Amino acid sequence: MSSEMDAFKDEPDLKQAASALEAKRYRKTIISVCKRFVSKTTDAVADCFYLYSIYVSNEAVTEPYLIPLFVFTVISCMTFILGNYVGLLRLWDRRDSKIVNNRRKLEHVQLWLEDLPQFVLTVIITKKQNALNAFAVFNLVTSATAFVFGILDMIEDMLMLGEGEEYPYL
């Protein structure tokens, strides 16, 4: 996509078109970062609340699932912090940072090692308890939403790839 931008730099009218295109892409990046921030914030909060609700319930049925739930909640919090850091880097330095180029890997980690296990554990624990409480519903909804948003972001990235590009312009 930078070759498109280079072609615009030679003529004054085309310079304005190039800067308008750049501004449009930057606005799209801001929207994407904000969407991910809201989605991941609610997901991490729901994970923590659900872990706390299981911990204070002191039910023997949920005891074997407490440590895995704790581990995946810690992963959730760590990926939340790292994801927000990457989001800020995307707004500040969209091209040069290696961590921004590895954003997709982080999103895969969030999907497969955080959202999906939290969802599965919540379903298993809810089934073992034979009760669906508000924290379980909150956790299920936020994990599913974060998972769907992550898949949609990956599809959007693939659709934005130009010929010969490995990573989209962000």
C-alpha positions as CSV (number, residue, x, y, z in Angstrom):
1,M,0.0,0.0,0.0
2,S,3.0,2.3,0.4
3,S,3.5,2.2,-3.3
4,E,0.0,3.8,-3.7
5,M,1.1,6.5,-1.3
6,D,4.3,7.2,-3.1
7,A,2.4,7.7,-6.4
8,F,0.4,10.4,-4.7
9,K,3.3,12.4,-3.5
10,D,4.4,13.9,-6.8
11,E,1.4,16.1,-7.6
12,P,-0.3,18.6,-5.2
13,D,-3.9,17.4,-5.7
14,L,-2.8,13.8,-5.3
15,K,-1.0,14.8,-2.1
16,Q,-4.3,15.9,-0.6
17,A,-5.9,12.6,-1.7
18,A,-3.0,10.7,-0.1
19,S,-3.4,12.6,3.2
20,A,-7.1,12.0,3.2
21,L,-6.6,8.3,2.6
22,E,-4.0,8.3,5.5
23,A,-6.5,10.1,7.8
24,K,-9.3,7.6,6.9
25,R,-7.0,4.7,7.7
26,Y,-6.0,6.3,11.0
27,R,-9.6,6.8,12.0
28,K,-10.3,3.2,11.2
29,T,-7.4,2.2,13.4
30,I,-8.7,4.3,16.3
31,I,-12.1,2.6,15.9
32,S,-10.6,-0.8,15.9
33,V,-8.4,-0.1,18.9
34,C,-11.4,1.3,20.9
35,K,-13.6,-1.7,20.0
36,R,-10.9,-4.1,21.1
37,F,-10.3,-2.1,24.3
38,V,-14.0,-2.2,25.3
39,S,-14.4,-5.9,24.3
40,K,-11.2,-7.0,26.2
41,T,-12.0,-4.8,29.2
42,T,-15.4,-6.3,29.8
43,D,-14.0,-9.8,29.1
44,A,-11.2,-9.4,31.7
45,V,-13.6,-8.0,34.2
46,A,-16.1,-10.8,33.7
47,D,-13.3,-13.4,34.0
48,C,-12.2,-11.9,37.3
49,F,-15.8,-11.7,38.7
50,Y,-16.6,-15.2,37.6
51,L,-13.4,-16.5,39.2
52,Y,-14.3,-14.7,42.4
53,S,-17.8,-16.0,42.4
54,I,-16.6,-19.6,42.0
55,Y,-14.0,-19.1,44.7
56,V,-16.4,-17.8,47.3
57,S,-19.1,-20.4,46.5
58,N,-16.9,-23.1,48.2
59,E,-18.8,-25.9,46.3
60,A,-17.0,-29.2,46.1
61,V,-18.2,-29.6,42.6
62,T,-16.3,-26.6,41.4
63,E,-13.1,-27.2,43.3
64,P,-11.3,-29.2,40.6
65,Y,-11.9,-26.3,38.2
66,L,-10.6,-23.5,40.4
67,I,-6.9,-23.8,39.4
68,P,-7.5,-24.0,35.7
69,L,-10.0,-21.1,36.0
70,F,-7.4,-19.1,37.9
71,V,-4.7,-19.8,35.3
72,F,-6.9,-18.7,32.4
73,T,-8.0,-15.6,34.3
74,V,-4.3,-14.7,34.8
75,I,-3.7,-15.3,31.1
76,S,-6.8,-13.1,30.4
77,C,-5.4,-10.2,32.5
78,M,-1.9,-10.5,31.0
79,T,-3.2,-10.5,27.4
80,F,-5.5,-7.6,28.3
81,I,-2.6,-5.5,29.5
82,L,-0.4,-6.5,26.5
83,G,-3.3,-6.0,24.1
84,N,-3.8,-2.5,25.3
85,Y,-0.1,-1.7,25.0
86,V,-0.2,-3.0,21.5
87,G,-3.3,-0.9,20.8
88,L,-1.5,2.3,22.0
89,L,1.5,1.4,19.8
90,R,-0.9,1.0,16.9
91,L,-2.1,4.6,17.4
92,W,1.4,6.0,18.1
93,D,3.7,4.1,15.8
94,R,1.7,2.2,13.2
95,R,4.5,1.0,11.0
96,D,7.9,0.6,12.7
97,S,7.3,-1.4,15.8
98,K,7.9,-5.1,15.8
99,I,5.3,-5.7,18.5
100,V,2.6,-4.1,16.3
101,N,3.6,-6.5,13.4
102,N,3.1,-9.4,15.8
103,R,-0.3,-8.2,16.8
104,R,-1.9,-11.1,15.0
105,K,0.0,-13.6,17.1
106,L,-1.3,-11.9,20.3
107,E,-4.9,-12.0,18.9
108,H,-4.5,-15.7,18.3
109,V,-3.2,-16.2,21.9
110,Q,-6.2,-14.2,23.2
111,L,-8.7,-16.3,21.1
112,W,-7.3,-19.8,21.7
113,L,-5.7,-19.5,25.1
114,E,-8.0,-17.1,26.8
115,D,-11.5,-16.6,25.3
116,L,-12.2,-20.2,24.2
117,P,-11.0,-21.9,27.5
118,Q,-12.9,-19.4,29.6
119,F,-16.0,-20.1,27.7
120,V,-15.6,-23.9,27.9
121,L,-14.7,-23.8,31.6
122,T,-17.7,-21.6,32.3
123,V,-20.0,-24.1,30.5
124,I,-18.5,-27.1,32.3
125,I,-18.7,-25.4,35.7
126,T,-22.3,-24.2,35.1
127,K,-23.3,-27.7,34.1
128,K,-21.7,-29.2,37.2
129,Q,-23.4,-26.7,39.4
130,N,-26.8,-27.2,37.7
131,A,-27.3,-23.5,38.0
132,L,-26.8,-20.5,35.7
133,N,-25.9,-17.4,37.8
134,A,-25.4,-13.8,36.6
135,F,-21.6,-14.1,36.7
136,A,-21.7,-17.1,34.5
137,V,-24.0,-15.4,32.0
138,F,-21.8,-12.3,32.0
139,N,-18.6,-14.4,31.5
140,L,-20.2,-16.5,28.7
141,V,-21.5,-13.4,26.8
142,T,-18.2,-11.5,27.1
143,S,-16.0,-14.5,26.2
144,A,-18.2,-15.3,23.2
145,T,-18.3,-11.6,22.1
146,A,-14.5,-11.2,22.4
147,F,-14.1,-14.5,20.4
148,V,-16.4,-13.3,17.6
149,F,-14.8,-9.9,17.5
150,G,-11.4,-11.5,17.3
151,I,-12.4,-13.7,14.4
152,L,-14.0,-10.8,12.6
153,D,-10.8,-8.7,13.1
154,M,-8.7,-11.5,11.6
155,I,-11.1,-11.8,8.6
156,E,-10.9,-8.0,8.1
157,D,-7.1,-8.1,8.2
158,M,-7.1,-10.8,5.5
159,L,-9.4,-8.8,3.3
160,M,-7.2,-5.7,3.7
161,L,-4.1,-7.5,2.5
162,G,-2.8,-6.2,-0.8
163,E,-0.9,-8.2,-3.4
164,G,2.4,-9.3,-1.9
165,E,1.7,-7.9,1.5
166,E,2.2,-10.1,4.6
167,Y,0.7,-7.7,7.1
168,P,-2.1,-5.1,6.6
169,Y,-1.4,-1.4,6.9
170,L,-2.5,-0.4,10.3
